Every structure is written in structure tokens, then in C-alpha cells.
Amino acid sequence: MKRRRFILHLLSIFILASCVTHYFDRPVPVDARSYNKMPKEIRGKWKSNDGEDIVIDKACWTLNSVDSTGTNESTIEFIIPDSLTVKRWRKSYYFNKLESNGYWTLYVGQKKGDFFYIKGLGDDDTLSFKMFLNVEPNKIEKSSRYYSVPLNKKQLKEFVSNGGFCDTLMVFDLKKRELMK
């Protein structure tokens, strides 16, 4: 009976936590030095699988597309350090994106073989923060979790080694110079 109740409790947590966004009050890891330039591996021009061109230089990520009327549009997605702070530790890059609410969202980038992956925090990561780091959000609003815990390198290493950053958002094919979203 206790086991069934535990399983039902876990299922309710997963259902309630779907499409969760994790926000931090400062860029993390807090004890990693800011790298504040785009990783060398992903600098240059990329063709995405939806037909857009992406140009990434040291400090800027620009999206070039053509609208329905055939007009070329160029949109700056990220500028370092205005809307993006990059921290590097060992072989990982931590992309901290400043959101309009004044909080930061966190992504990790890692090169593996001929690919560079950018992963985000998914629904399951709320439970992983609690289980592996004993970290809980300070505030919960609908599908948003707000953290004011200064996560450090050691904590993030443990989090990643236990399956953290479960959502793969982008894959850069370094040989073909293609970006898969």
C-alpha cells in the first residue's frame, strides 16, 4: 500500500511538473569564471534543418531568415554579456540567458565527438535537483520554478553525472556545419 501511494505521488509530481521552466537569481555555476564568448566549436555560419542561417561570432548569435514575402530578416538572438553570460568549467559551457523577468535560465553545452550539444533543464530536473542536490525552488508559479541557491561547479558536476539537463535542445554537426533543432 505504501509503495502504491509513493508511485501515485511520484506520478502526480511528474504530471504537475510538465513544461517546467527553471529560473535562477544569478548566473551559475557561481564559482566558475565567466568565459563570456561563444565556444570556438560553434562559431561561424550554420544552416539549420528548418532553412534558417545562424551566424555565431565571439559575442553575438544572429538568426537570418526569409519571411513569407521573401524579405530577408536578421534577428539578434543573444549578445554577450547583455542577454547571455557564458561560464566555462572543464569541458562544459554553461549558458545563462537573462529573461525579461530578471531571472536567468540555464543551458549546458558540451562537445562529444563531431557534435556539440546544447541541453536544457526539463521537467524531470525539478525532481533531480531535490534528489541529488537537496535543492528546492524558493518560489513556484504555475510551470515556473525559481531558485536562489548559488549552485557551484561541484553541485552541477554531480547533477550532470546523475542525468541532469535531460532535454537536448540543439545539436551542432561540426563536420557538416548544420544545426539540428
ChimeraX commands (.cxc) that place a marker at each C-alpha (Angstrom):
marker #1 position 0.00,0.00,0.00 radius 0.5
marker #1 position 2.81,2.43,0.88 radius 0.5
marker #1 position 4.58,1.58,-2.36 radius 0.5
marker #1 position 1.44,2.25,-4.41 radius 0.5
marker #1 position 0.91,5.58,-2.62 radius 0.5
marker #1 position 4.55,6.53,-3.30 radius 0.5
marker #1 position 4.19,5.69,-7.00 radius 0.5
marker #1 position 0.96,7.69,-7.25 radius 0.5
marker #1 position 2.68,10.62,-5.52 radius 0.5
marker #1 position 5.58,10.48,-7.98 radius 0.5
marker #1 position 3.20,10.33,-10.95 radius 0.5
marker #1 position 1.33,13.39,-9.70 radius 0.5
marker #1 position 4.61,15.28,-9.38 radius 0.5
marker #1 position 5.52,14.45,-12.99 radius 0.5
marker #1 position 2.09,15.46,-14.28 radius 0.5
marker #1 position 2.12,18.74,-12.36 radius 0.5
marker #1 position 5.69,19.50,-13.41 radius 0.5
marker #1 position 5.22,19.17,-17.17 radius 0.5
marker #1 position 6.66,22.02,-19.24 radius 0.5
marker #1 position 8.52,23.49,-16.29 radius 0.5
marker #1 position 10.91,26.43,-16.63 radius 0.5
marker #1 position 13.72,26.74,-14.09 radius 0.5
marker #1 position 14.88,30.26,-13.18 radius 0.5
marker #1 position 17.92,31.27,-11.16 radius 0.5
marker #1 position 18.57,34.58,-9.45 radius 0.5
marker #1 position 22.18,34.68,-10.71 radius 0.5
marker #1 position 24.33,33.03,-13.40 radius 0.5
marker #1 position 25.65,29.61,-12.39 radius 0.5
marker #1 position 27.95,27.98,-11.53 radius 0.5
marker #1 position 28.70,30.83,-9.16 radius 0.5
marker #1 position 32.31,29.77,-8.62 radius 0.5
marker #1 position 33.19,29.45,-12.32 radius 0.5
marker #1 position 34.85,32.31,-14.10 radius 0.5
marker #1 position 32.89,33.98,-16.87 radius 0.5
marker #1 position 34.17,32.91,-20.27 radius 0.5
marker #1 position 31.92,35.46,-21.97 radius 0.5
marker #1 position 32.42,34.44,-25.54 radius 0.5
marker #1 position 30.80,31.82,-27.64 radius 0.5
marker #1 position 32.63,28.49,-27.71 radius 0.5
marker #1 position 35.07,28.21,-30.61 radius 0.5
marker #1 position 33.42,24.97,-31.74 radius 0.5
marker #1 position 30.15,26.71,-32.66 radius 0.5
marker #1 position 31.45,29.98,-34.09 radius 0.5
marker #1 position 30.77,30.54,-37.76 radius 0.5
marker #1 position 27.86,30.12,-40.16 radius 0.5
marker #1 position 25.34,27.32,-39.70 radius 0.5
marker #1 position 22.44,26.04,-41.75 radius 0.5
marker #1 position 19.54,24.85,-39.61 radius 0.5
marker #1 position 17.24,22.00,-40.55 radius 0.5
marker #1 position 14.35,24.49,-40.87 radius 0.5
marker #1 position 16.16,26.52,-43.54 radius 0.5
marker #1 position 17.43,29.39,-41.40 radius 0.5
marker #1 position 21.00,30.58,-41.34 radius 0.5
marker #1 position 22.63,31.17,-38.00 radius 0.5
marker #1 position 25.78,33.23,-37.64 radius 0.5
marker #1 position 27.68,32.95,-34.37 radius 0.5
marker #1 position 30.70,35.10,-33.63 radius 0.5
marker #1 position 32.56,35.71,-30.35 radius 0.5
marker #1 position 29.83,37.82,-28.77 radius 0.5
marker #1 position 26.68,37.51,-30.86 radius 0.5
marker #1 position 24.23,34.89,-32.11 radius 0.5
marker #1 position 22.26,36.11,-35.15 radius 0.5
marker #1 position 19.38,34.39,-36.89 radius 0.5
marker #1 position 18.89,35.11,-40.60 radius 0.5
marker #1 position 15.63,34.04,-42.20 radius 0.5
marker #1 position 13.30,34.85,-45.06 radius 0.5
marker #1 position 9.69,35.75,-44.23 radius 0.5
marker #1 position 6.61,34.74,-46.23 radius 0.5
marker #1 position 7.00,37.78,-48.54 radius 0.5
marker #1 position 10.58,36.87,-49.41 radius 0.5
marker #1 position 12.11,39.62,-47.27 radius 0.5
marker #1 position 15.39,38.79,-45.56 radius 0.5
marker #1 position 15.22,39.27,-41.80 radius 0.5
marker #1 position 18.12,39.33,-39.41 radius 0.5
marker #1 position 17.42,38.96,-35.71 radius 0.5
marker #1 position 19.98,39.10,-32.93 radius 0.5
marker #1 position 19.10,36.28,-30.55 radius 0.5
marker #1 position 21.85,36.71,-27.93 radius 0.5
marker #1 position 24.51,39.27,-27.16 radius 0.5
marker #1 position 27.27,38.64,-24.64 radius 0.5
marker #1 position 27.13,39.95,-21.90 radius 0.5
marker #1 position 23.80,41.80,-22.33 radius 0.5
marker #1 position 21.41,38.86,-22.56 radius 0.5
marker #1 position 23.79,35.92,-22.24 radius 0.5
marker #1 position 26.58,35.05,-19.82 radius 0.5
marker #1 position 28.77,32.09,-20.64 radius 0.5
marker #1 position 30.76,30.28,-17.98 radius 0.5
marker #1 position 33.21,27.52,-18.71 radius 0.5
marker #1 position 34.36,24.75,-16.47 radius 0.5
marker #1 position 36.40,21.84,-17.72 radius 0.5
marker #1 position 34.79,20.74,-20.98 radius 0.5
marker #1 position 31.35,22.23,-20.34 radius 0.5
marker #1 position 29.92,25.62,-21.18 radius 0.5
marker #1 position 27.11,27.00,-19.04 radius 0.5
marker #1 position 24.92,29.41,-20.98 radius 0.5
marker #1 position 22.97,31.70,-18.64 radius 0.5
marker #1 position 20.26,33.59,-20.52 radius 0.5
marker #1 position 18.77,36.69,-18.90 radius 0.5
marker #1 position 14.99,36.61,-19.21 radius 0.5
marker #1 position 12.60,39.56,-19.21 radius 0.5
marker #1 position 11.56,38.74,-15.62 radius 0.5
marker #1 position 15.11,39.48,-14.39 radius 0.5
marker #1 position 15.97,35.83,-13.74 radius 0.5
marker #1 position 18.34,33.53,-15.59 radius 0.5
marker #1 position 17.64,30.29,-17.43 radius 0.5
marker #1 position 20.46,27.78,-17.67 radius 0.5
marker #1 position 21.70,25.59,-20.52 radius 0.5
marker #1 position 24.79,23.41,-20.81 radius 0.5
marker #1 position 26.90,22.94,-23.94 radius 0.5
marker #1 position 29.28,20.05,-24.48 radius 0.5
marker #1 position 31.28,18.70,-27.39 radius 0.5
marker #1 position 31.09,14.95,-27.92 radius 0.5
marker #1 position 32.85,13.60,-30.98 radius 0.5
marker #1 position 31.76,15.51,-34.09 radius 0.5
marker #1 position 28.79,17.09,-32.34 radius 0.5
marker #1 position 28.18,19.96,-29.93 radius 0.5
marker #1 position 25.06,19.56,-27.80 radius 0.5
marker #1 position 23.11,22.28,-26.01 radius 0.5
marker #1 position 20.86,20.85,-23.34 radius 0.5
marker #1 position 18.29,22.46,-21.13 radius 0.5
marker #1 position 16.56,21.70,-17.88 radius 0.5
marker #1 position 13.46,19.61,-18.37 radius 0.5
marker #1 position 10.50,18.52,-16.32 radius 0.5
marker #1 position 12.41,15.69,-14.62 radius 0.5
marker #1 position 15.16,18.04,-13.47 radius 0.5
marker #1 position 12.98,19.53,-10.72 radius 0.5
marker #1 position 12.95,16.16,-9.00 radius 0.5
marker #1 position 16.66,15.62,-9.76 radius 0.5
marker #1 position 17.57,18.90,-8.04 radius 0.5
marker #1 position 15.77,17.67,-4.93 radius 0.5
marker #1 position 17.08,14.08,-5.03 radius 0.5
marker #1 position 20.73,14.67,-5.86 radius 0.5
marker #1 position 21.43,18.17,-4.54 radius 0.5
marker #1 position 18.72,18.63,-1.91 radius 0.5
marker #1 position 17.78,21.87,-3.66 radius 0.5
marker #1 position 14.20,23.03,-3.88 radius 0.5
marker #1 position 12.71,26.12,-5.52 radius 0.5
marker #1 position 12.11,29.14,-3.32 radius 0.5
marker #1 position 9.03,30.05,-5.29 radius 0.5
marker #1 position 6.68,28.10,-7.56 radius 0.5
marker #1 position 4.32,29.80,-10.01 radius 0.5
marker #1 position 2.32,27.64,-12.39 radius 0.5
marker #1 position 5.00,25.99,-14.52 radius 0.5
marker #1 position 7.92,28.13,-13.26 radius 0.5
marker #1 position 10.42,27.21,-10.56 radius 0.5
marker #1 position 12.56,29.99,-9.04 radius 0.5
marker #1 position 15.83,29.15,-7.28 radius 0.5
marker #1 position 18.02,31.42,-5.19 radius 0.5
marker #1 position 20.59,28.75,-4.30 radius 0.5
marker #1 position 24.10,29.63,-5.52 radius 0.5
marker #1 position 24.85,26.42,-7.42 radius 0.5
marker #1 position 28.57,25.74,-7.70 radius 0.5
marker #1 position 30.75,23.64,-10.01 radius 0.5
marker #1 position 30.76,20.61,-7.72 radius 0.5
marker #1 position 26.96,20.58,-7.47 radius 0.5
marker #1 position 26.50,20.94,-11.22 radius 0.5
marker #1 position 29.01,18.16,-11.87 radius 0.5
marker #1 position 27.01,15.83,-9.63 radius 0.5
marker #1 position 23.76,16.96,-11.20 radius 0.5
marker #1 position 25.02,16.31,-14.75 radius 0.5
marker #1 position 26.55,12.93,-13.80 radius 0.5
marker #1 position 23.14,11.86,-12.46 radius 0.5
marker #1 position 21.33,12.67,-15.71 radius 0.5
marker #1 position 20.63,16.37,-15.23 radius 0.5
marker #1 position 19.92,18.56,-18.25 radius 0.5
marker #1 position 17.65,15.93,-19.73 radius 0.5
marker #1 position 16.33,17.98,-22.68 radius 0.5
marker #1 position 18.56,18.15,-25.78 radius 0.5
marker #1 position 17.61,21.43,-27.45 radius 0.5
marker #1 position 20.17,21.79,-30.25 radius 0.5
marker #1 position 22.76,19.61,-31.90 radius 0.5
marker #1 position 25.54,21.19,-33.97 radius 0.5
marker #1 position 27.01,18.80,-36.55 radius 0.5
marker #1 position 30.57,20.12,-36.56 radius 0.5
marker #1 position 31.57,18.37,-39.80 radius 0.5
marker #1 position 28.52,19.25,-41.91 radius 0.5
marker #1 position 28.13,22.73,-40.28 radius 0.5
marker #1 position 24.45,22.02,-39.72 radius 0.5
marker #1 position 22.29,22.80,-36.72 radius 0.5
marker #1 position 19.51,20.41,-35.81 radius 0.5
marker #1 position 16.78,21.81,-33.55 radius 0.5
marker link #1:1,2 radius 0.2
marker link #1:2,3 radius 0.2
marker link #1:3,4 radius 0.2
marker link #1:4,5 radius 0.2
marker link #1:5,6 radius 0.2
marker link #1:6,7 radius 0.2
marker link #1:7,8 radius 0.2
marker link #1:8,9 radius 0.2
marker link #1:9,10 radius 0.2
marker link #1:10,11 radius 0.2
marker link #1:11,12 radius 0.2
marker link #1:12,13 radius 0.2
marker link #1:13,14 radius 0.2
marker link #1:14,15 radius 0.2
marker link #1:15,16 radius 0.2
marker link #1:16,17 radius 0.2
marker link #1:17,18 radius 0.2
marker link #1:18,19 radius 0.2
marker link #1:19,20 radius 0.2
marker link #1:20,21 radius 0.2
marker link #1:21,22 radius 0.2
marker link #1:22,23 radius 0.2
marker link #1:23,24 radius 0.2
marker link #1:24,25 radius 0.2
marker link #1:25,26 radius 0.2
marker link #1:26,27 radius 0.2
marker link #1:27,28 radius 0.2
marker link #1:28,29 radius 0.2
marker link #1:29,30 radius 0.2
marker link #1:30,31 radius 0.2
marker link #1:31,32 radius 0.2
marker link #1:32,33 radius 0.2
marker link #1:33,34 radius 0.2
marker link #1:34,35 radius 0.2
marker link #1:35,36 radius 0.2
marker link #1:36,37 radius 0.2
marker link #1:37,38 radius 0.2
marker link #1:38,39 radius 0.2
marker link #1:39,40 radius 0.2
marker link #1:40,41 radius 0.2
marker link #1:41,42 radius 0.2
marker link #1:42,43 radius 0.2
marker link #1:43,44 radius 0.2
marker link #1:44,45 radius 0.2
marker link #1:45,46 radius 0.2
marker link #1:46,47 radius 0.2
marker link #1:47,48 radius 0.2
marker link #1:48,49 radius 0.2
marker link #1:49,50 radius 0.2
marker link #1:50,51 radius 0.2
marker link #1:51,52 radius 0.2
marker link #1:52,53 radius 0.2
marker link #1:53,54 radius 0.2
marker link #1:54,55 radius 0.2
marker link #1:55,56 radius 0.2
marker link #1:56,57 radius 0.2
marker link #1:57,58 radius 0.2
marker link #1:58,59 radius 0.2
marker link #1:59,60 radius 0.2
marker link #1:60,61 radius 0.2
marker link #1:61,62 radius 0.2
marker link #1:62,63 radius 0.2
marker link #1:63,64 radius 0.2
marker link #1:64,65 radius 0.2
marker link #1:65,66 radius 0.2
marker link #1:66,67 radius 0.2
marker link #1:67,68 radius 0.2
marker link #1:68,69 radius 0.2
marker link #1:69,70 radius 0.2
marker link #1:70,71 radius 0.2
marker link #1:71,72 radius 0.2
marker link #1:72,73 radius 0.2
marker link #1:73,74 radius 0.2
marker link #1:74,75 radius 0.2
marker link #1:75,76 radius 0.2
marker link #1:76,77 radius 0.2
marker link #1:77,78 radius 0.2
marker link #1:78,79 radius 0.2
marker link #1:79,80 radius 0.2
marker link #1:80,81 radius 0.2
marker link #1:81,82 radius 0.2
marker link #1:82,83 radius 0.2
marker link #1:83,84 radius 0.2
marker link #1:84,85 radius 0.2
marker link #1:85,86 radius 0.2
marker link #1:86,87 radius 0.2
marker link #1:87,88 radius 0.2
marker link #1:88,89 radius 0.2
marker link #1:89,90 radius 0.2
marker link #1:90,91 radius 0.2
marker link #1:91,92 radius 0.2
marker link #1:92,93 radius 0.2
marker link #1:93,94 radius 0.2
marker link #1:94,95 radius 0.2
marker link #1:95,96 radius 0.2
marker link #1:96,97 radius 0.2
marker link #1:97,98 radius 0.2
marker link #1:98,99 radius 0.2
marker link #1:99,100 radius 0.2
marker link #1:100,101 radius 0.2
marker link #1:101,102 radius 0.2
marker link #1:102,103 radius 0.2
marker link #1:103,104 radius 0.2
marker link #1:104,105 radius 0.2
marker link #1:105,106 radius 0.2
marker link #1:106,107 radius 0.2
marker link #1:107,108 radius 0.2
marker link #1:108,109 radius 0.2
marker link #1:109,110 radius 0.2
marker link #1:110,111 radius 0.2
marker link #1:111,112 radius 0.2
marker link #1:112,113 radius 0.2
marker link #1:113,114 radius 0.2
marker link #1:114,115 radius 0.2
marker link #1:115,116 radius 0.2
marker link #1:116,117 radius 0.2
marker link #1:117,118 radius 0.2
marker link #1:118,119 radius 0.2
marker link #1:119,120 radius 0.2
marker link #1:120,121 radius 0.2
marker link #1:121,122 radius 0.2
marker link #1:122,123 radius 0.2
marker link #1:123,124 radius 0.2
marker link #1:124,125 radius 0.2
marker link #1:125,126 radius 0.2
marker link #1:126,127 radius 0.2
marker link #1:127,128 radius 0.2
marker link #1:128,129 radius 0.2
marker link #1:129,130 radius 0.2
marker link #1:130,131 radius 0.2
marker link #1:131,132 radius 0.2
marker link #1:132,133 radius 0.2
marker link #1:133,134 radius 0.2
marker link #1:134,135 radius 0.2
marker link #1:135,136 radius 0.2
marker link #1:136,137 radius 0.2
marker link #1:137,138 radius 0.2
marker link #1:138,139 radius 0.2
marker link #1:139,140 radius 0.2
marker link #1:140,141 radius 0.2
marker link #1:141,142 radius 0.2
marker link #1:142,143 radius 0.2
marker link #1:143,144 radius 0.2
marker link #1:144,145 radius 0.2
marker link #1:145,146 radius 0.2
marker link #1:146,147 radius 0.2
marker link #1:147,148 radius 0.2
marker link #1:148,149 radius 0.2
marker link #1:149,150 radius 0.2
marker link #1:150,151 radius 0.2
marker link #1:151,152 radius 0.2
marker link #1:152,153 radius 0.2
marker link #1:153,154 radius 0.2
marker link #1:154,155 radius 0.2
marker link #1:155,156 radius 0.2
marker link #1:156,157 radius 0.2
marker link #1:157,158 radius 0.2
marker link #1:158,159 radius 0.2
marker link #1:159,160 radius 0.2
marker link #1:160,161 radius 0.2
marker link #1:161,162 radius 0.2
marker link #1:162,163 radius 0.2
marker link #1:163,164 radius 0.2
marker link #1:164,165 radius 0.2
marker link #1:165,166 radius 0.2
marker link #1:166,167 radius 0.2
marker link #1:167,168 radius 0.2
marker link #1:168,169 radius 0.2
marker link #1:169,170 radius 0.2
marker link #1:170,171 radius 0.2
marker link #1:171,172 radius 0.2
marker link #1:172,173 radius 0.2
marker link #1:173,174 radius 0.2
marker link #1:174,175 radius 0.2
marker link #1:175,176 radius 0.2
marker link #1:176,177 radius 0.2
marker link #1:177,178 radius 0.2
marker link #1:178,179 radius 0.2
marker link #1:179,180 radius 0.2
marker link #1:180,181 radius 0.2
view
